[in-house]
Amino acid sequence: MLRLVALVALLVSGWRVSSALAQEPSKLLPADLPMERVIDHYLDAGLKEANTQPAAPADDATLIRRLTLDLNGRIPTLAETAEYMAAPEATRKAQLVDRLMASPAFIRHQAHEFFAFLQAQDDSRKAGKRTLLLDYLLTAFGENRGWDRMFRDMMLPDDDNPSLRGAGEFLKARVKDLNRMTIDTSIVFFGVNVSCAQCHNHPHVQAWTQDHFYGMKNFFARTVEAGPFLAERDFGLVKYVPNKGTEKVAPVMFLTGKALDVPGLKEPTKEEKKIEQARLGDFKKAKKQPPPPQFSLRAKLVETVLEPGQHDYFARAIVNRLWHRLYGRGLVMPLDQMHAENPPSHPELLHWLARDLASNHYDLRRLMRGLVLSNAYARGSRWEGDKLPPEELFAVAQVRPLTPAQMATALKLATTDQSVLPTAMDDLEKRLAALEKSAEVWTSFFPQPADNFQVGVSEAMLFANNQSLQKGLLEGDDSLAAKLATEPDAARRADLAVRAILCRPARPDEIQTLSEYLRRRADRDQAACQQIVWALLTSAEFRFNH
């Protein structure tokens, strides 16, 4: 009788979660509409309902800078900005997006962005090993693998397969702490932080019970280390003591409440443990990848996650995360609180985007293209009204700090004499890649930005005191400062400095101020040019994507 009551309770709690997420809104736009039109339709409807007018579109210089940073991880060159301004207005944005996404820099930038969020919860990794996962991501984005394929690769790694090498680093980093593996996997891939249900049922979300946490943990309970490899046993289970009650065996259960019938869900005997230890020990000594078990719980997790009717968490989580990266705020906030008690700001839009992603092979490139082509993405970040509208309306573009890689590459490119850059596209791509590579040493100087980011004292001290950074940015025959010193006209110097660093024409007041400074420092011409460059580099306008 008790088992029957527990089963009914489990099914009811699972129904609460899955029905709240999987229920399709009654007025969903057709699936064949362009993504950017769908985005603007739903956001405009929200603005109309709130009786709010959106900010004016961003100017051309701001938009090309925003797009180049988001898609290629760097600022645009002077030539790229001029070419964009000269292109036909009706087609230039889409042409720019397609060109940036066809660049090898797009692959590198996406790999670095995904690497950052995949490792965000992990503080224990050695820096030398982290490059293995980055190498995998570079390969995956280079082949445009779907997000479902990447999830499968990371959950079911095979180090003997060259195309999968490095994918297992996500789990390997957490294999010594299965609680952490459970929590991080749920946060990263499903947008759900189940850690609050570890010791008791969630205090704020009725549907989240301890069974949800330990049910997810069961998928990883048989995962162990075998030397440098990841292995999975044929047996194992998870027990826990509810905050009210006696010890129980946790079900093998996904976040939707779907429970699985799993063989081997028993406590292994001492003899079975001994045999299994010896088997894994043999593979460890031989430095070989152990074969998968007859019944892999991680394989069942992948299978369950991607089932129709079960993939809502998976699809919505990555849509929400990419939306947050490109728009400065998620449709659901916080990003790890995607549950029935925390609805999206635009439920129909999130549902449409998740449905579109799942039906198009989880193509992240396609998703990102649609997100940046919308009018909403191209809004200005300046608000002229008295009171700033709520962020969840997306009426005005969010100002976003540059990531460490963006900041380092932008510093290098902005302070390079761009007149020596190649004009042929292939040669230019190679030169830009070399600049990006040379800037990597500076990425450790800058923090990975989080919500409510503020520039810290350590960064201010870095620019004030780091002689190596100053020398790398200001000195050399191929530096912007050296180029400025060869220009006799002070106004032209000022305009070139602003265009190269801030990616826009200098305003009349800026030209006047900078020109006056140069005239007063005519006796120290080269130093004056370096000071102008340094002042622009350390400005808030340069530090943020706006």
C-alpha positions in Angstrom: 0.0 0.0 0.0 2.8 2.4 0.9 4.5 1.7 -2.4 1.3 2.5 -4.3 0.9 5.8 -2.4 4.5 6.7 -3.2 4.1 5.9 -6.9 0.9 8.0 -7.1 2.7 10.9 -5.4 5.6 10.6 -7.8 3.4 10.6 -10.9 1.4 13.6 -9.6 4.5 15.6 -8.9 6.0 14.7 -12.3 2.7 15.7 -13.9 2.9 19.1 -12.3 6.4 19.8 -13.7 6.0 18.3 -17.2 2.5 19.7 -17.9 3.5 23.2 -16.8 6.4 23.2 -19.2 5.1 21.1 -22.1 1.7 22.8 -22.5 1.6 24.5 -25.9 0.2 28.0 -25.9 -3.0 28.3 -27.7 -1.9 31.2 -30.0 1.5 30.1 -31.4 2.7 31.6 -34.7 3.2 29.2 -37.6 6.5 27.3 -37.7 7.5 28.4 -41.2 7.8 32.1 -40.3 11.3 33.7 -40.3 12.6 33.6 -36.8 13.4 37.3 -36.6 9.8 38.2 -37.5 8.5 35.9 -34.8 10.8 37.5 -32.2 9.6 41.0 -33.2 6.0 40.0 -33.2 6.0 38.7 -29.6 8.2 41.4 -28.2 6.2 44.2 -29.9 3.0 42.6 -28.6 4.4 42.8 -25.1 5.5 46.5 -25.6 2.0 47.3 -26.8 0.3 45.7 -23.9 2.6 47.6 -21.5 1.9 50.8 -23.5 5.7 51.3 -24.0 7.5 52.6 -27.0 10.9 50.9 -27.7 14.2 52.8 -28.0 15.2 54.0 -31.4 17.3 51.6 -33.5 21.1 51.7 -32.8 23.1 53.7 -35.3 25.1 51.9 -37.9 28.5 52.1 -36.1 27.0 50.7 -32.9 25.3 47.9 -34.7 28.3 46.6 -36.6 30.4 46.8 -33.5 27.8 44.8 -31.5 27.4 42.2 -34.2 31.1 41.7 -34.7 31.7 41.3 -31.0 28.8 38.9 -30.6 29.6 36.8 -33.7 33.4 37.0 -34.1 34.5 38.1 -30.6 36.3 41.2 -31.7 35.6 44.8 -32.8 35.3 45.6 -36.5 38.2 47.0 -38.5 38.1 50.5 -40.0 37.7 49.0 -43.5 34.8 46.7 -42.4 32.9 49.6 -40.9 33.4 51.7 -44.0 32.3 48.9 -46.2 29.2 48.3 -44.1 28.2 52.0 -44.2 28.5 52.0 -48.0 26.4 48.9 -48.6 22.7 49.1 -49.5 20.7 49.7 -46.3 18.1 47.0 -47.1 20.5 44.1 -47.3 23.7 45.1 -45.4 22.7 43.8 -42.0 21.9 40.3 -43.3 25.0 40.3 -45.5 27.2 41.3 -42.6 25.7 38.6 -40.3 26.2 35.9 -43.0 29.8 37.1 -43.6 30.7 37.1 -39.9 29.1 33.6 -39.4 31.1 32.3 -42.3 34.3 33.4 -40.7 36.6 31.0 -38.9 36.5 33.6 -36.1 32.8 32.6 -35.5 33.8 29.1 -34.8 36.6 30.2 -32.4 34.4 32.7 -30.6 31.5 30.3 -30.1 33.8 27.6 -28.8 35.3 30.0 -26.2 31.8 31.2 -25.2 30.5 27.7 -24.7 33.7 26.6 -22.9 33.2 29.4 -20.4 29.6 28.4 -19.5 30.3 24.7 -19.5 33.1 25.2 -17.0 31.4 28.0 -15.0 30.5 25.7 -12.1 33.8 24.0 -12.0 36.6 25.5 -9.9 38.8 22.4 -9.5 40.2 21.9 -13.0 43.8 22.3 -13.9 44.2 24.9 -16.6 46.3 22.6 -18.8 43.5 20.0 -19.1 40.9 22.6 -19.9 42.1 22.9 -23.5 40.9 19.4 -24.2 37.2 20.5 -23.9 38.0 23.6 -25.9 39.5 21.6 -28.7 36.4 19.4 -28.8 34.2 22.5 -29.0 36.3 23.9 -31.8 35.8 20.7 -33.7 32.1 20.5 -32.9 31.4 24.1 -34.0 33.6 23.7 -37.0 31.3 20.8 -38.1 28.2 22.7 -37.0 27.1 19.8 -34.8 23.7 20.1 -33.3 23.4 20.9 -29.6 21.8 17.5 -29.1 24.8 15.8 -30.7 27.2 17.8 -28.4 25.1 16.8 -25.4 25.3 13.2 -26.4 29.1 13.5 -26.9 29.6 15.0 -23.5 27.4 12.5 -21.7 28.7 9.4 -23.6 32.4 10.3 -24.2 34.7 7.9 -26.1 38.3 8.9 -26.0 39.2 6.4 -28.7 37.2 8.4 -31.2 39.2 11.3 -32.4 36.1 13.4 -33.2 34.9 13.0 -29.5 38.3 13.6 -27.8 37.9 16.1 -25.1 34.1 15.9 -24.8 34.4 13.8 -21.6 36.1 16.6 -19.8 32.8 18.0 -18.6 32.0 14.8 -16.6 35.6 14.0 -15.7 35.9 17.3 -13.9 33.0 16.3 -11.7 33.3 12.5 -11.4 34.7 12.7 -7.8 31.6 14.6 -6.6 28.4 13.1 -8.1 26.3 15.7 -6.3 28.1 18.4 -8.2 27.9 16.4 -11.4 24.1 16.2 -11.0 23.7 19.9 -10.1 26.0 21.2 -12.9 24.4 19.0 -15.6 20.9 20.1 -14.6 22.0 23.8 -14.6 24.0 23.8 -17.8 21.8 21.6 -20.0 18.3 21.9 -18.5 18.3 25.4 -16.9 17.3 23.9 -13.5 19.2 24.2 -10.2 18.0 21.2 -8.2 20.5 21.7 -5.4 17.7 23.0 -3.1 16.0 19.6 -3.3 19.1 17.8 -2.1 18.3 18.0 1.7 14.5 18.7 1.5 11.7 19.3 -0.9 12.2 22.7 -2.6 10.9 25.5 -0.3 9.6 27.6 -3.2 8.8 25.2 -6.0 6.1 22.8 -5.0 6.9 20.3 -7.8 10.6 19.9 -6.9 11.0 17.1 -4.4 14.0 15.2 -3.1 13.1 12.4 -5.6 13.9 14.9 -8.4 17.4 15.5 -7.1 18.2 11.9 -6.3 16.4 10.7 -9.4 18.7 12.8 -11.5 21.7 11.7 -9.5 20.8 8.0 -10.3 21.8 8.7 -13.9 25.4 9.3 -12.8 25.6 6.9 -9.8 27.4 4.2 -11.8 29.9 6.7 -13.3 33.5 6.2 -12.1 37.1 7.0 -13.0 39.3 4.4 -14.7 42.6 6.2 -14.9 42.3 9.0 -17.5 39.1 7.5 -18.8 35.5 7.7 -17.7 33.7 4.4 -17.0 30.3 3.2 -16.1 29.5 0.1 -13.9 26.7 -2.4 -14.6 25.1 -1.9 -11.2 24.6 0.7 -8.5 21.8 2.8 -7.0 21.2 5.9 -4.9 19.7 5.8 -1.4 18.8 8.8 0.6 17.0 9.7 3.9 14.1 12.1 3.3 13.8 15.0 5.7 10.7 13.2 7.0 10.9 9.4 6.9 13.3 6.5 6.7 15.9 5.6 4.1 14.6 4.9 0.6 15.9 3.9 -2.8 15.7 6.9 -5.2 13.9 6.3 -8.5 15.8 6.8 -11.8 13.8 9.9 -12.8 14.2 12.8 -15.2 13.2 16.3 -14.2 9.8 16.0 -16.0 8.9 13.3 -13.5 9.4 10.4 -16.0 10.7 7.4 -14.0 12.5 4.6 -15.8 12.5 0.8 -15.2 16.2 0.1 -14.7 17.9 -3.4 -14.4 20.5 -3.8 -11.8 18.9 -1.3 -9.4 20.2 -3.2 -6.4 23.0 -3.0 -3.9 25.9 -5.0 -5.3 27.4 -7.8 -3.4 31.0 -7.7 -2.1 31.9 -10.2 -4.7 30.4 -8.1 -7.5 32.2 -5.1 -6.2 35.5 -7.0 -6.2 35.1 -8.3 -9.7 34.1 -4.8 -11.0 37.1 -3.2 -9.3 39.5 -5.7 -10.8 38.0 -5.2 -14.2 38.3 -1.5 -14.1 41.8 -1.8 -12.7 42.9 -3.9 -15.6 41.7 -1.2 -18.1 43.4 1.4 -16.0 46.7 -0.4 -16.1 46.4 -1.0 -19.8 45.5 2.7 -20.3 42.5 1.6 -22.4 38.9 3.0 -22.5 36.6 0.6 -20.7 33.6 -0.6 -22.9 30.2 0.8 -22.0 28.0 -1.4 -19.7 25.2 -3.6 -20.9 22.7 -1.0 -19.6 24.1 2.6 -19.5 22.2 5.0 -17.3 23.8 8.0 -19.0 22.7 6.7 -22.4 19.2 6.4 -21.0 19.4 10.0 -19.8 20.4 11.2 -23.3 17.6 9.1 -24.8 15.0 10.4 -22.3 16.1 14.1 -22.6 15.7 14.1 -26.4 12.3 12.2 -26.5 9.4 14.2 -27.9 7.5 15.5 -24.9 10.6 15.3 -22.7 12.9 17.7 -24.5 11.3 21.0 -23.3 13.9 21.6 -20.6 16.8 20.8 -22.9 15.7 23.0 -25.9 14.4 25.9 -23.7 17.6 26.0 -21.6 19.9 26.6 -24.5 17.5 29.0 -26.2 17.3 31.0 -23.0 21.1 31.0 -22.5 21.8 32.2 -26.0 19.1 34.8 -25.7 20.7 36.0 -22.5 24.1 36.2 -24.1 22.9 38.2 -27.1 20.2 40.4 -25.5 21.7 40.8 -22.0 18.9 39.2 -20.2 17.1 35.8 -20.5 13.5 35.2 -21.3 13.6 33.4 -17.9 15.7 34.9 -15.1 17.7 33.6 -13.3 19.0 31.2 -16.0 19.0 28.2 -13.6 15.4 28.7 -12.5 13.3 27.4 -15.4 10.3 25.9 -13.6 6.6 26.4 -13.3 6.8 28.9 -10.5 9.1 31.2 -12.6 7.4 31.7 -16.0 9.1 33.3 -18.9 8.6 37.0 -19.7 7.3 35.9 -23.2 6.1 32.3 -22.9 4.9 31.9 -26.5 8.2 33.2 -27.9 10.3 30.8 -25.8 8.0 27.9 -26.8 8.2 28.9 -30.5 12.0 29.2 -30.4 12.5 25.9 -28.5 10.1 24.1 -30.9 12.0 25.6 -33.9 15.4 24.5 -32.5 14.3 20.9 -31.8 12.7 20.6 -35.3 15.8 21.9 -37.0 18.3 19.4 -35.5 19.3 21.8 -32.7 21.2 23.9 -35.1 22.8 26.6 -32.9 24.1 28.6 -35.9 20.6 28.9 -37.3 19.3 30.0 -33.9 21.9 32.7 -33.4 21.3 34.0 -36.9 17.6 34.5 -36.2 18.3 36.1 -32.8 20.6 38.8 -34.2 18.5 39.6 -37.3 15.6 40.9 -35.3 14.7 44.5 -34.9 14.7 44.0 -31.1 18.4 43.0 -31.2 19.2 46.2 -33.1 17.6 48.6 -30.7 19.7 51.3 -29.2 21.0 51.2 -25.7 20.3 54.8 -25.0 16.9 55.6 -23.3 15.6 59.1 -23.8 12.5 58.8 -21.5 12.3 59.7 -17.8 11.9 56.2 -16.5 13.7 53.2 -17.9 11.1 50.5 -18.8 11.4 47.0 -17.1 14.2 44.9 -18.5 11.9 42.0 -19.3 10.1 44.1 -22.0 13.4 44.3 -24.1 12.4 47.9 -25.0 16.1 49.0 -24.9 19.3 47.2 -25.6 21.2 46.0 -22.5 24.8 47.3 -22.1 26.9 44.2 -21.8 30.5 43.9 -20.5 33.1 42.3 -22.9 34.2 38.8 -22.0 37.9 38.2 -21.3 38.5 37.0 -24.9 36.6 39.8 -26.4 38.4 42.4 -24.3 41.9 41.0 -25.0 41.3 40.8 -28.7 39.6 44.2 -28.9 42.6 45.8 -27.1 45.0 44.2 -29.6 43.1 45.2 -32.7 42.2 48.7 -31.5 45.9 49.5 -30.9 47.2 48.1 -34.2 48.0 50.3 -37.2 45.2 49.0 -39.4 46.7 50.6 -42.5 49.0 47.6 -42.7 46.3 45.0 -42.5 45.8 42.9 -45.7 42.8 43.7 -47.9 42.3 40.2 -49.4 39.7 38.4 -47.2 41.6 35.2 -46.7 44.8 37.1 -45.7 42.9 39.4 -43.5 41.3 36.5 -41.7 44.7 34.9 -41.1 46.1 38.2 -39.8 43.1 38.8 -37.4 43.5 35.2 -36.1 47.2 35.9 -35.4 46.2 39.1 -33.5 43.6 37.1 -31.5 46.2 34.5 -30.7 48.8 37.0 -29.5 46.1 38.6 -27.3 45.3 35.4 -25.5 48.0 36.1 -22.8 45.8 39.0 -21.6 42.6 37.1 -21.2 43.5 36.1 -17.6 43.6 39.8 -16.7 39.8 40.2 -17.0 37.0 38.4 -15.1 34.3 36.4 -16.8 31.3 38.9 -16.5 28.2 37.9 -14.6 24.9 39.8 -14.2 25.2 43.2 -12.5 28.9 43.4 -13.5 31.0 46.4 -12.5 34.6 47.2 -13.3 36.6 46.4 -10.2 39.5 48.1 -8.6 41.9 45.3 -9.8 41.1 46.2 -13.4 41.7 49.9 -12.8 45.0 49.0 -11.1 45.9 46.7 -14.0 45.7 49.6 -16.6 47.5 52.0 -14.2 50.4 49.8 -13.3 51.0 46.9 -15.7 54.0 48.0 -17.7 53.9 44.9 -19.9 50.3 45.6 -21.0 51.1 49.3 -21.6 54.1 48.4 -23.7 52.2 45.8 -25.7 49.5 48.2 -26.6 51.3 51.5 -27.1 54.7 50.8 -28.4 56.0 49.4 -31.7 56.2 50.6 -35.3 52.9 48.9 -36.1 51.0 50.5 -33.3 48.1 52.9 -33.6 50.0 55.4 -31.4 52.9 55.3 -33.9 50.5 55.8 -36.8 48.9 58.8 -35.1 52.3 60.4 -34.6 52.8 60.5 -38.4 49.6 62.4 -39.0 50.3 66.2 -39.0 46.7 67.3 -38.6 45.5 67.2 -35.0 41.8 66.9 -35.9 42.5 63.9 -38.2 44.6 62.3 -35.4 41.6 62.6 -33.0 39.1 61.2 -35.5 41.4 58.3 -36.4 41.9 57.4 -32.7 38.2 57.4 -32.0 37.3 55.4 -35.1 40.0 52.8 -34.5 39.2 52.3 -30.8 35.5 53.1 -30.3 34.5 52.1 -33.9 32.6 55.3 -34.7 33.3 58.8 -36.0 34.5 61.3 -33.4 32.0 64.0 -32.3 33.0 67.7 -32.8 33.5 68.2 -29.1 35.8 65.2 -28.9 37.9 66.4 -31.8 38.1 69.8 -30.2 39.2 68.4 -26.8 41.7 65.9 -28.2 43.1 68.4 -30.7 43.6 71.0 -27.9 45.4 68.4 -25.8 47.7 67.5 -28.7 48.6 71.1 -29.3 49.4 71.6 -25.6 51.7 68.5 -25.7 53.4 69.4 -29.0 56.8 69.1 -27.3 56.0 65.5 -26.4 54.2 64.4 -29.5 54.6 60.6 -29.3 53.7 60.5 -25.6 50.6 62.6 -26.3 49.4 60.2 -28.9 49.9 57.3 -26.5 48.0 59.1 -23.8 45.0 59.7 -26.2 45.0 56.0 -27.1 45.2 55.0 -23.4 42.3 57.3 -22.4 40.0 55.8 -25.1 41.0 52.3 -24.2 40.2 52.7 -20.6 36.8 54.4 -21.2 33.5 52.8 -20.3 32.5 53.0 -23.9 35.3 50.6 -24.9 34.8 48.2 -22.0 31.1 47.4 -22.9 29.1 46.2 -25.8 26.3 48.7 -26.2 
